[in-house]
Amino acid sequence: MSEAVGLGVEVAVISSDAAIMTVCGELDADTGLVLQHQLAGQVVHGRRHLVLDLADVPFMDSSGLRVIVQTVNEVRKINGSVSLAAPSQVVRRVLDLTGIGMTCRIFDTADAACEALLGRHGEVAGGTMRDTVDSEAMTTKSPTAPSQR
């Protein structure tokens, strides 16, 4: 039996209505709810433009994809956007097969996604604030994997 791998989400608020969310870990039925709650929390706090940095997501199944699609649909209702950044080859294949690129932009790097977002919305207001979500209830780390913090 394999141990469940947790999901970590780090949020960097770059303006009153925009945030970069760095996702770490497998995005599947076991962890999708963590991301869904974090995305919903950002929208509730006025962030309608979201960049999801997927560089540290080695695997994503249909449950993870569902969370992203639901978020895209929700932020569109408030004239917002979701951009995806730096997906691994495995995750990129899932995104390409499902056509998600027709509903949100996919960038090779998080920096490129941020530049496109800031180019659309002007200067960053108020600097950057980081809020790391990594609680015992939300994140389970493998005992053999070294901590990345």
Summary of the structure (lengths in Angstrom):
residues: 149
radius of gyration: 14.7
end to end distance: 27.1
largest distance: 49.7
contacts: 443
relative contact order: 0.21
helix: 36%
strand: 26%
